[in-house]
Amino acid sequence: MLGSLLRQLVSGLEGIPEAVVRAFRNQKKVIGGRGLQVAGILKMFQAITTTKPTFICVDALDECVPEHQMVILESLGQIMRESLDTRIFMTGRSHVRSEVERRLGGAADFLLIKPTGEGITGYLREKLRCDTAPEMITSTLEANIMESIAQISSETYVETIQGLCYAKLPQDNS
């Protein structure tokens, strides 16, 4: 994931910093031409993020393997500590909150955002309207969908960690 974030960051630049070009060239010289390691990726991130304000978005953090979550969060924490103009926005389900707090040093502010019944209903109606098999949606099924989904919708949270926003999605209980 860090490599993908770096690729996206570099693609948004007018020119690639010499430190980044040099690091990629040095990796090609390694036997087998292995990919960049976390330390190398972090050096490249810092070469870029210390020179310009940067906003990083990580979606569905909870879907990462727990070992990768740890590395990602520690890496993002390091980037933020060394690049004060860097801000991060993350989304994920509530069970990763404690890991976010632990790995980023508890620098989190949590804000509660509750979806309205009207917002949920509007979203569901639009999804049903755009369904690719509308003949399968009877009025009874549509009513059941509208009722059951609205009942199980839960709170959504946004956490802010030194400019890092972390949105919690409802936990999947299936």
QUIWO-V136359 format. One record per run of one state. SS is the DSSP state (H for helix, E for strand, - for the rest). FROM is the first residue (numbers start at 1). LEN is the number of residues. If there is no record, write none. Layout:
ss={SS:SS}
from={FROM:FROM}
len={LEN:LEN}
//
This chain:
ss={-:H:-:H:-:H:-:H:-:E:-:H:-:H:-:E:H:-:E:-:H:-:H:-:H:-:E:-:E:-}
from={1:2:12:18:30:31:34:38:50:54:59:61:64:66:83:86:94:104:108:114:117:130:134:137:139:153:156:162:164:170}
len={1:10:6:12:1:3:4:12:4:5:2:3:2:17:3:8:10:4:6:3:13:4:3:2:14:3:6:2:6:5}
//
